[in-house]
């Protein structure tokens, strides 16, 4: 049913109108990687493209031709997006339009730089009747870069191309790759086992083909992919948890880079703080020994402060000023110690000088006292002598009288 809202197509008589979109489709059903691409479009066009892509995916298995029309409608407004060209290629391949699919896959590879659809491109060459070109793709350098599932798909396509050419034994050889392990089961193993069994059957090796057919069933049971199992829908795009983990990882990388850039400065700062603490402790001890000015309570408080500084680096950084140069900090600390030592030496010198001066003064006082005593004794002796001399004549006079 044509879409009445597709006014752009309605104004072009040479272009068919886009198919109708279901009312329950919002466009938010797409995976997050595709939504990121569509956000680059204008608001109305982004919603239009998203809803048509959802419809293309919904109808791919049941109505591939209608799904192809929805993908074409999306490409009219989002043809420069890799996800849109990929959707057009996949729906065209499913609808059997191999030429359009091959063209779209080449455009997708040019936009995204990815060769993930190389097996489908090779199969389109087969669909166009060119198996030799499919074999050339299987032997290309791009094929070596595919992941394990991609290599398996390309081997299956190459085996089909060999079968198209009538080379049945060569088809068997194309599937005998290292990933073909009968004792191990991977997500691609059942499909690979069945393709190998078909190639063996075409080569006339029915007994071996039956064994690999049974092994394909065993692999499906081991993987939980039996015929009665519901298909698992796997979103290969981004989800919210994955995006959060990616953001956390990027933030940790940035923090690590910042830590590496400032690591040298952060390593120098603790060393400077340690040197300052040690020098301060040495200066305190020297001052206590020389001046005896710190009492017991002050010593206890100093010990408590030292323990607090040792136990908490934050306190140590708060109590001491730190420069970027540890040697400058050490020089500053040593200068403080030397100043204290000079003060102590000056004090001791002043004390000794005062003591010597007092001693000399006492000696001078004693000498003066002795000298004065000697002088007094001599004067007293002379006085006594004079008294004696004065008494003799007097005595003679008294005798004569």
C-alpha positions as a LaTeX table, in Angstrom:
\begin{tabular}{lrrr}
\hline
Residue & $x$ (\AA) & $y$ (\AA) & $z$ (\AA) \\
\hline
Unk1 & 0.00 & 0.00 & 0.00 \\
Unk2 & 1.48 & 3.41 & $-0.94$ \\
Unk3 & 2.39 & 5.79 & 1.84 \\
Unk4 & 0.19 & 8.90 & 1.67 \\
Unk5 & 2.71 & 10.89 & 3.71 \\
Unk6 & 5.46 & 10.47 & 1.13 \\
Unk7 & 4.79 & 13.82 & $-0.55$ \\
Unk8 & 8.21 & 13.99 & $-2.15$ \\
Unk9 & 7.62 & 10.75 & $-4.06$ \\
Unk10 & 4.02 & 11.72 & $-4.82$ \\
Unk11 & 5.27 & 14.77 & $-6.70$ \\
Unk12 & 7.48 & 12.61 & $-8.90$ \\
Unk13 & 5.44 & 10.59 & $-11.43$ \\
Unk14 & 8.51 & 8.61 & $-12.45$ \\
Unk15 & 9.08 & 7.33 & $-8.91$ \\
Unk16 & 6.92 & 4.93 & $-6.98$ \\
Unk17 & 5.59 & 6.06 & $-3.64$ \\
Unk18 & 7.12 & 4.51 & $-0.53$ \\
Unk19 & 5.27 & 1.70 & 1.25 \\
Unk20 & 3.09 & 2.31 & 4.27 \\
Unk21 & 4.67 & 2.20 & 7.73 \\
Unk22 & 2.94 & 0.37 & 10.56 \\
Unk23 & 1.51 & 2.59 & 13.26 \\
Unk24 & 3.37 & 0.84 & 16.08 \\
Unk25 & 6.79 & 1.56 & 14.54 \\
Unk26 & 8.61 & 4.49 & 16.17 \\
Unk27 & 12.16 & 4.09 & 14.87 \\
Unk28 & 13.58 & 3.58 & 18.35 \\
Unk29 & 13.64 & $-0.16$ & 17.74 \\
Unk30 & 16.94 & 0.19 & 15.87 \\
Unk31 & 20.23 & $-0.65$ & 17.51 \\
Unk32 & 22.15 & 2.20 & 19.07 \\
Unk33 & 24.93 & 2.28 & 16.45 \\
Unk34 & 22.39 & 2.86 & 13.67 \\
Unk35 & 20.60 & 5.50 & 15.74 \\
Unk36 & 23.87 & 7.39 & 16.15 \\
Unk37 & 24.24 & 7.56 & 12.39 \\
Unk38 & 20.65 & 8.66 & 11.83 \\
Unk39 & 20.99 & 11.48 & 14.37 \\
Unk40 & 23.13 & 13.33 & 11.82 \\
Unk41 & 20.02 & 13.87 & 9.68 \\
Unk42 & 17.39 & 16.57 & 10.07 \\
Unk43 & 14.67 & 15.73 & 12.61 \\
Unk44 & 11.83 & 14.81 & 10.23 \\
Unk45 & 14.12 & 12.95 & 7.86 \\
Unk46 & 15.74 & 11.07 & 10.75 \\
Unk47 & 12.39 & 9.75 & 11.95 \\
Unk48 & 11.39 & 8.87 & 8.40 \\
Unk49 & 14.59 & 6.90 & 7.72 \\
Unk50 & 14.50 & 5.13 & 11.09 \\
Unk51 & 10.92 & 3.91 & 10.70 \\
Unk52 & 11.51 & 2.61 & 7.17 \\
Unk53 & 14.62 & 0.73 & 8.33 \\
Unk54 & 12.61 & $-0.91$ & 11.10 \\
Unk55 & 10.01 & $-2.01$ & 8.55 \\
Unk56 & 12.73 & $-3.37$ & 6.25 \\
Unk57 & 14.11 & $-5.51$ & 9.05 \\
Unk58 & 10.65 & $-6.67$ & 10.10 \\
Unk59 & 9.71 & $-7.87$ & 6.59 \\
Unk60 & 13.08 & $-9.21$ & 5.45 \\
Unk61 & 12.33 & $-12.92$ & 5.94 \\
Unk62 & 8.61 & $-12.90$ & 5.17 \\
Unk63 & 8.32 & $-10.35$ & 2.35 \\
Unk64 & 11.82 & $-9.52$ & 1.07 \\
Unk65 & 10.54 & $-7.51$ & $-1.89$ \\
Unk66 & 8.48 & $-5.21$ & 0.34 \\
Unk67 & 11.43 & $-4.95$ & 2.70 \\
Unk68 & 13.56 & $-3.86$ & $-0.27$ \\
Unk69 & 11.05 & $-1.10$ & $-1.05$ \\
Unk70 & 11.21 & 0.16 & 2.54 \\
Unk71 & 15.01 & 0.22 & 2.35 \\
Unk72 & 14.85 & 2.18 & $-0.91$ \\
Unk73 & 12.49 & 4.67 & 0.74 \\
Unk74 & 14.99 & 5.14 & 3.56 \\
Unk75 & 17.80 & 5.69 & 1.07 \\
Unk76 & 15.96 & 8.62 & $-0.51$ \\
Unk77 & 16.64 & 10.72 & 2.59 \\
Unk78 & 19.57 & 8.90 & 4.15 \\
Unk79 & 21.56 & 7.63 & 1.19 \\
Unk80 & 24.84 & 8.91 & 2.60 \\
Unk81 & 24.61 & 6.73 & 5.72 \\
Unk82 & 26.45 & 3.43 & 5.73 \\
Unk83 & 23.69 & 1.65 & 7.66 \\
Unk84 & 21.10 & 2.67 & 5.07 \\
Unk85 & 23.17 & 1.42 & 2.12 \\
Unk86 & 23.79 & $-1.80$ & 4.03 \\
Unk87 & 20.03 & $-2.28$ & 4.52 \\
Unk88 & 19.39 & $-1.71$ & 0.82 \\
Unk89 & 22.04 & $-4.27$ & $-0.09$ \\
Unk90 & 20.77 & $-6.93$ & 2.29 \\
Unk91 & 17.13 & $-6.56$ & 1.25 \\
Unk92 & 18.07 & $-6.53$ & $-2.44$ \\
Unk93 & 20.10 & $-9.72$ & $-1.94$ \\
Unk94 & 17.19 & $-11.36$ & $-0.14$ \\
Unk95 & 14.80 & $-10.33$ & $-2.93$ \\
Unk96 & 17.13 & $-11.69$ & $-5.62$ \\
Unk97 & 18.22 & $-8.33$ & $-7.02$ \\
Unk98 & 21.89 & $-9.28$ & $-7.11$ \\
Unk99 & 23.05 & $-6.39$ & $-9.28$ \\
Unk100 & 21.51 & $-3.78$ & $-6.96$ \\
Unk101 & 22.80 & $-5.66$ & $-3.93$ \\
Unk102 & 26.36 & $-5.78$ & $-5.29$ \\
Unk103 & 26.27 & $-2.06$ & $-6.07$ \\
Unk104 & 24.98 & $-1.19$ & $-2.59$ \\
Unk105 & 27.54 & $-3.38$ & $-0.85$ \\
Unk106 & 30.34 & $-1.69$ & $-2.77$ \\
Unk107 & 28.97 & 1.69 & $-1.72$ \\
Unk108 & 28.76 & 0.50 & 1.88 \\
Unk109 & 32.39 & $-0.65$ & 1.74 \\
Unk110 & 33.47 & 2.70 & 0.33 \\
Unk111 & 31.64 & 4.63 & 3.08 \\
Unk112 & 32.51 & 2.45 & 6.07 \\
Unk113 & 35.78 & 0.86 & 4.98 \\
Unk114 & 34.52 & $-2.56$ & 6.10 \\
Unk115 & 34.74 & $-5.81$ & 4.09 \\
Unk116 & 32.39 & $-7.72$ & 6.35 \\
Unk117 & 29.94 & $-8.34$ & 3.48 \\
Unk118 & 32.57 & $-9.77$ & 1.14 \\
Unk119 & 31.00 & $-13.29$ & 1.26 \\
Unk120 & 27.62 & $-11.89$ & 0.23 \\
Unk121 & 29.24 & $-9.91$ & $-2.58$ \\
Unk122 & 30.90 & $-13.07$ & $-3.84$ \\
Unk123 & 27.56 & $-14.86$ & $-3.74$ \\
Unk124 & 26.03 & $-12.01$ & $-5.74$ \\
Unk125 & 28.65 & $-12.69$ & $-8.40$ \\
Unk126 & 27.47 & $-16.28$ & $-8.40$ \\
Unk127 & 23.87 & $-15.10$ & $-8.73$ \\
Unk128 & 24.85 & $-13.00$ & $-11.71$ \\
Unk129 & 26.39 & $-16.07$ & $-13.37$ \\
Unk130 & 30.01 & $-15.14$ & $-12.70$ \\
Unk131 & 31.44 & $-17.88$ & $-10.43$ \\
Unk132 & 34.98 & $-17.13$ & $-11.51$ \\
Unk133 & 34.71 & $-13.63$ & $-10.03$ \\
Unk134 & 33.38 & $-15.16$ & $-6.83$ \\
Unk135 & 36.51 & $-17.33$ & $-6.66$ \\
Unk136 & 38.68 & $-14.28$ & $-7.25$ \\
Unk137 & 37.04 & $-12.59$ & $-4.24$ \\
Unk138 & 37.66 & $-15.70$ & $-2.14$ \\
Unk139 & 41.37 & $-15.53$ & $-2.98$ \\
Unk140 & 41.68 & $-11.73$ & $-2.48$ \\
Unk141 & 43.71 & $-10.05$ & 0.24 \\
Unk142 & 40.54 & $-8.67$ & 1.80 \\
Unk143 & 39.40 & $-12.23$ & 2.52 \\
Unk144 & 42.34 & $-12.74$ & 4.87 \\
Unk145 & 41.07 & $-10.02$ & 7.19 \\
Unk146 & 37.67 & $-11.58$ & 7.79 \\
Unk147 & 36.73 & $-13.02$ & 11.18 \\
Unk148 & 36.04 & $-16.72$ & 11.68 \\
Unk149 & 32.32 & $-16.65$ & 10.70 \\
Unk150 & 33.17 & $-14.55$ & 7.66 \\
Unk151 & 35.84 & $-17.00$ & 6.52 \\
Unk152 & 33.38 & $-19.86$ & 6.89 \\
Unk153 & 30.75 & $-18.07$ & 4.79 \\
Unk154 & 33.28 & $-17.24$ & 2.10 \\
Unk155 & 34.45 & $-20.86$ & 1.99 \\
Unk156 & 30.84 & $-21.99$ & 1.51 \\
Unk157 & 30.40 & $-19.49$ & $-1.35$ \\
Unk158 & 33.66 & $-20.64$ & $-2.97$ \\
Unk159 & 32.51 & $-24.26$ & $-2.71$ \\
Unk160 & 29.25 & $-23.27$ & $-4.41$ \\
Unk161 & 31.18 & $-21.53$ & $-7.18$ \\
Unk162 & 33.21 & $-24.70$ & $-7.71$ \\
Unk163 & 30.00 & $-26.67$ & $-7.89$ \\
Unk164 & 28.64 & $-24.21$ & $-10.45$ \\
Unk165 & 31.72 & $-24.91$ & $-12.53$ \\
Unk166 & 31.29 & $-28.67$ & $-12.13$ \\
Unk167 & 34.41 & $-29.03$ & $-9.98$ \\
Unk168 & 32.95 & $-31.21$ & $-7.22$ \\
Unk169 & 36.17 & $-32.47$ & $-5.71$ \\
Unk170 & 37.50 & $-28.92$ & $-5.67$ \\
Unk171 & 34.32 & $-27.87$ & $-3.88$ \\
Unk172 & 35.11 & $-30.38$ & $-1.12$ \\
Unk173 & 38.64 & $-29.00$ & $-0.89$ \\
Unk174 & 37.34 & $-25.43$ & $-0.56$ \\
Unk175 & 35.52 & $-26.43$ & 2.66 \\
Unk176 & 38.41 & $-28.30$ & 4.24 \\
Unk177 & 39.63 & $-25.33$ & 6.25 \\
Unk178 & 41.08 & $-25.28$ & 9.80 \\
Unk179 & 37.69 & $-24.20$ & 11.15 \\
Unk180 & 36.16 & $-27.54$ & 10.04 \\
Unk181 & 36.62 & $-29.48$ & 13.31 \\
Unk182 & 34.33 & $-32.45$ & 13.92 \\
Unk183 & 35.11 & $-32.48$ & 17.64 \\
Unk184 & 34.32 & $-28.83$ & 18.34 \\
Unk185 & 31.16 & $-26.79$ & 17.85 \\
Unk186 & 30.94 & $-23.07$ & 17.23 \\
Unk187 & 28.09 & $-20.85$ & 16.09 \\
Unk188 & 29.06 & $-21.44$ & 12.47 \\
Unk189 & 29.74 & $-25.18$ & 12.82 \\
Unk190 & 26.26 & $-26.56$ & 11.94 \\
Unk191 & 26.11 & $-24.60$ & 8.70 \\
Unk192 & 29.68 & $-25.55$ & 7.78 \\
Unk193 & 29.07 & $-29.24$ & 8.55 \\
Unk194 & 25.98 & $-29.33$ & 6.33 \\
Unk195 & 27.72 & $-27.53$ & 3.45 \\
Unk196 & 30.56 & $-30.03$ & 3.69 \\
Unk197 & 28.08 & $-32.92$ & 3.70 \\
Unk198 & 26.39 & $-31.53$ & 0.56 \\
Unk199 & 29.75 & $-31.20$ & $-1.17$ \\
Unk200 & 30.60 & $-34.81$ & $-0.26$ \\
Unk201 & 27.26 & $-35.97$ & $-1.61$ \\
Unk202 & 27.86 & $-34.14$ & $-4.91$ \\
Unk203 & 31.30 & $-35.77$ & $-5.10$ \\
Unk204 & 29.79 & $-39.26$ & $-4.62$ \\
Unk205 & 30.93 & $-39.79$ & $-1.01$ \\
Unk206 & 27.55 & $-40.48$ & 0.57 \\
Unk207 & 28.84 & $-42.43$ & 3.61 \\
Unk208 & 31.03 & $-39.57$ & 4.74 \\
Unk209 & 28.23 & $-37.11$ & 3.99 \\
Unk210 & 25.86 & $-38.95$ & 6.36 \\
Unk211 & 28.41 & $-38.76$ & 9.16 \\
Unk212 & 28.74 & $-34.99$ & 8.77 \\
Unk213 & 24.98 & $-34.53$ & 8.57 \\
Unk214 & 24.62 & $-36.31$ & 11.93 \\
Unk215 & 27.45 & $-34.25$ & 13.34 \\
Unk216 & 25.62 & $-31.06$ & 12.35 \\
Unk217 & 22.65 & $-32.14$ & 14.47 \\
Unk218 & 24.97 & $-32.90$ & 17.38 \\
Unk219 & 26.50 & $-29.44$ & 17.07 \\
Unk220 & 23.07 & $-27.80$ & 17.06 \\
Unk221 & 22.06 & $-29.66$ & 20.21 \\
Unk222 & 25.32 & $-28.73$ & 21.90 \\
Unk223 & 24.77 & $-25.07$ & 21.06 \\
Unk224 & 21.08 & $-25.13$ & 21.99 \\
Unk225 & 20.05 & $-24.37$ & 18.40 \\
Unk226 & 17.59 & $-27.19$ & 17.83 \\
Unk227 & 14.71 & $-26.95$ & 15.38 \\
Unk228 & 12.19 & $-26.31$ & 18.18 \\
Unk229 & 14.23 & $-23.59$ & 19.80 \\
Unk230 & 13.19 & $-19.97$ & 19.48 \\
Unk231 & 15.73 & $-17.88$ & 17.56 \\
Unk232 & 17.97 & $-15.63$ & 19.61 \\
Unk233 & 17.90 & $-11.94$ & 18.66 \\
Unk234 & 21.33 & $-10.46$ & 19.23 \\
Unk235 & 21.88 & $-6.71$ & 19.06 \\
Unk236 & 25.41 & $-6.10$ & 17.88 \\
Unk237 & 25.11 & $-2.34$ & 18.41 \\
Unk238 & 25.63 & $-0.27$ & 21.51 \\
Unk239 & 23.41 & $-0.61$ & 24.56 \\
Unk240 & 23.22 & 1.67 & 27.56 \\
Unk241 & 25.37 & $-0.52$ & 29.80 \\
Unk242 & 28.01 & $-0.89$ & 27.11 \\
Unk243 & 28.05 & 2.86 & 26.54 \\
Unk244 & 28.42 & 3.49 & 30.29 \\
Unk245 & 31.30 & 1.03 & 30.49 \\
Unk246 & 32.97 & 2.72 & 27.54 \\
Unk247 & 32.59 & 6.14 & 29.15 \\
Unk248 & 34.08 & 4.83 & 32.40 \\
Unk249 & 36.98 & 3.31 & 30.51 \\
Unk250 & 37.67 & 6.59 & 28.68 \\
Unk251 & 37.49 & 8.51 & 31.98 \\
Unk252 & 39.96 & 6.12 & 33.62 \\
Unk253 & 42.32 & 6.55 & 30.69 \\
Unk254 & 42.14 & 10.33 & 30.99 \\
Unk255 & 42.76 & 10.13 & 34.75 \\
Unk256 & 45.72 & 7.84 & 34.16 \\
Unk257 & 47.17 & 10.24 & 31.59 \\
Unk258 & 46.78 & 13.15 & 34.02 \\
Unk259 & 48.39 & 11.11 & 36.77 \\
Unk260 & 51.33 & 10.27 & 34.50 \\
Unk261 & 51.74 & 13.92 & 33.52 \\
Unk262 & 51.78 & 15.16 & 37.13 \\
Unk263 & 53.49 & 12.12 & 38.58 \\
Unk264 & 56.91 & 13.81 & 38.80 \\
Unk265 & 55.62 & 16.76 & 40.79 \\
Unk266 & 53.56 & 14.56 & 43.10 \\
Unk267 & 56.60 & 12.38 & 43.77 \\
Unk268 & 58.80 & 15.36 & 44.57 \\
Unk269 & 56.28 & 16.89 & 47.00 \\
Unk270 & 56.21 & 13.95 & 49.48 \\
Unk271 & 60.00 & 13.81 & 49.44 \\
Unk272 & 60.16 & 17.53 & 50.20 \\
Unk273 & 57.63 & 17.12 & 52.99 \\
Unk274 & 59.64 & 14.25 & 54.46 \\
Unk275 & 62.85 & 16.28 & 54.32 \\
Unk276 & 61.10 & 19.21 & 56.01 \\
Unk277 & 59.75 & 17.00 & 58.77 \\
Unk278 & 63.15 & 15.40 & 59.40 \\
Unk279 & 64.96 & 18.75 & 59.40 \\
Unk280 & 62.36 & 20.28 & 61.73 \\
Unk281 & 62.77 & 17.37 & 64.12 \\
Unk282 & 66.58 & 17.78 & 64.02 \\
Unk283 & 66.33 & 21.50 & 64.66 \\
Unk284 & 63.98 & 20.96 & 67.59 \\
Unk285 & 66.35 & 18.42 & 69.17 \\
Unk286 & 69.36 & 20.72 & 68.74 \\
Unk287 & 67.50 & 23.64 & 70.30 \\
Unk288 & 66.45 & 21.52 & 73.26 \\
Unk289 & 70.04 & 20.32 & 73.91 \\
Unk290 & 71.69 & 23.76 & 73.61 \\
Unk291 & 69.22 & 26.09 & 75.28 \\
Unk292 & 67.34 & 23.73 & 77.63 \\
Unk293 & 64.23 & 25.81 & 76.96 \\
Unk294 & 61.70 & 23.06 & 76.35 \\
Unk295 & 60.03 & 21.51 & 79.38 \\
Unk296 & 58.57 & 17.98 & 79.69 \\
Unk297 & 55.03 & 18.94 & 78.68 \\
Unk298 & 56.27 & 20.71 & 75.56 \\
Unk299 & 58.32 & 17.62 & 74.64 \\
Unk300 & 55.23 & 15.45 & 75.02 \\
Unk301 & 53.19 & 17.76 & 72.81 \\
Unk302 & 55.97 & 17.76 & 70.23 \\
Unk303 & 56.02 & 13.95 & 70.20 \\
Unk304 & 52.25 & 13.83 & 69.76 \\
Unk305 & 52.47 & 16.30 & 66.85 \\
Unk306 & 55.22 & 14.22 & 65.20 \\
Unk307 & 53.14 & 11.06 & 65.47 \\
Unk308 & 50.13 & 12.85 & 64.02 \\
Unk309 & 52.22 & 14.03 & 61.08 \\
Unk310 & 53.58 & 10.53 & 60.48 \\
Unk311 & 50.11 & 8.98 & 60.61 \\
Unk312 & 48.44 & 11.43 & 58.22 \\
Unk313 & 50.05 & 12.72 & 55.08 \\
Unk314 & 47.31 & 15.35 & 54.75 \\
Unk315 & 48.32 & 16.90 & 58.08 \\
Unk316 & 51.96 & 16.86 & 57.03 \\
Unk317 & 51.14 & 18.73 & 53.86 \\
Unk318 & 49.03 & 21.27 & 55.80 \\
Unk319 & 51.70 & 22.00 & 58.47 \\
Unk320 & 54.66 & 22.54 & 56.16 \\
Unk321 & 55.07 & 24.79 & 53.19 \\
Unk322 & 56.44 & 22.90 & 50.25 \\
Unk323 & 58.00 & 24.25 & 47.09 \\
Unk324 & 58.56 & 22.42 & 43.82 \\
Unk325 & 62.30 & 22.17 & 44.56 \\
Unk326 & 63.13 & 19.74 & 47.38 \\
Unk327 & 66.73 & 20.99 & 47.55 \\
Unk328 & 65.52 & 24.54 & 48.22 \\
Unk329 & 63.37 & 23.24 & 51.06 \\
Unk330 & 66.37 & 21.41 & 52.52 \\
Unk331 & 68.51 & 24.54 & 52.26 \\
Unk332 & 65.84 & 26.54 & 54.06 \\
Unk333 & 65.69 & 23.99 & 56.87 \\
Unk334 & 69.48 & 23.89 & 57.23 \\
Unk335 & 69.60 & 27.67 & 57.43 \\
Unk336 & 67.13 & 27.61 & 60.32 \\
Unk337 & 69.26 & 25.05 & 62.17 \\
Unk338 & 72.39 & 27.10 & 61.60 \\
Unk339 & 70.66 & 30.22 & 62.93 \\
Unk340 & 69.69 & 28.38 & 66.08 \\
Unk341 & 73.25 & 27.07 & 66.50 \\
Unk342 & 74.66 & 30.60 & 66.03 \\
Unk343 & 72.27 & 31.95 & 68.64 \\
Unk344 & 73.32 & 29.21 & 71.06 \\
Unk345 & 77.02 & 29.90 & 70.45 \\
Unk346 & 76.51 & 33.65 & 70.97 \\
Unk347 & 74.71 & 32.99 & 74.24 \\
Unk348 & 77.47 & 30.71 & 75.52 \\
Unk349 & 80.16 & 33.22 & 74.50 \\
Unk350 & 78.34 & 36.04 & 76.30 \\
Unk351 & 78.02 & 33.89 & 79.41 \\
Unk352 & 81.72 & 32.98 & 79.41 \\
Unk353 & 82.73 & 36.59 & 78.84 \\
Unk354 & 80.58 & 37.77 & 81.75 \\
Unk355 & 82.07 & 35.08 & 84.02 \\
Unk356 & 85.65 & 36.03 & 83.10 \\
Unk357 & 84.89 & 39.70 & 83.65 \\
Unk358 & 83.44 & 38.95 & 87.08 \\
Unk359 & 86.51 & 36.88 & 87.97 \\
Unk360 & 88.89 & 39.62 & 86.87 \\
Unk361 & 86.90 & 42.19 & 88.83 \\
Unk362 & 87.08 & 40.06 & 91.97 \\
Unk363 & 90.83 & 39.64 & 91.51 \\
Unk364 & 91.29 & 43.40 & 91.13 \\
Unk365 & 89.21 & 44.01 & 94.23 \\
Unk366 & 91.30 & 41.57 & 96.28 \\
Unk367 & 94.51 & 43.12 & 94.99 \\
Unk368 & 93.29 & 46.59 & 95.87 \\
Unk369 & 92.26 & 45.41 & 99.31 \\
Unk370 & 95.68 & 43.85 & 99.99 \\
Unk371 & 97.45 & 46.93 & 98.73 \\
Unk372 & 95.38 & 49.15 & 100.96 \\
Unk373 & 96.04 & 46.85 & 103.94 \\
Unk374 & 99.81 & 46.96 & 103.29 \\
Unk375 & 99.76 & 50.71 & 103.00 \\
Unk376 & 97.82 & 51.05 & 106.24 \\
Unk377 & 100.28 & 48.73 & 108.00 \\
Unk378 & 103.27 & 50.76 & 106.86 \\
Unk379 & 101.64 & 54.00 & 107.94 \\
Unk380 & 100.80 & 52.52 & 111.35 \\
Unk381 & 104.38 & 51.24 & 111.75 \\
Unk382 & 105.80 & 54.67 & 110.92 \\
Unk383 & 103.40 & 56.24 & 113.34 \\
Unk384 & 104.48 & 53.86 & 116.07 \\
Unk385 & 108.13 & 54.57 & 115.32 \\
Unk386 & 107.51 & 58.24 & 115.52 \\
Unk387 & 105.85 & 57.75 & 118.87 \\
Unk388 & 108.84 & 55.81 & 120.13 \\
Unk389 & 111.36 & 58.44 & 118.90 \\
Unk390 & 109.35 & 61.12 & 120.54 \\
Unk391 & 109.33 & 59.31 & 123.86 \\
Unk392 & 113.12 & 58.79 & 124.25 \\
Unk393 & 114.10 & 62.48 & 124.52 \\
Unk394 & 111.20 & 62.98 & 126.71 \\
Unk395 & 112.38 & 60.19 & 128.87 \\
Unk396 & 115.92 & 61.61 & 128.97 \\
Unk397 & 114.57 & 64.95 & 129.88 \\
Unk398 & 112.51 & 63.38 & 132.60 \\
Unk399 & 115.61 & 61.48 & 133.82 \\
Unk400 & 117.70 & 64.62 & 133.88 \\
Unk401 & 114.99 & 66.41 & 135.76 \\
\hline
\end{tabular}
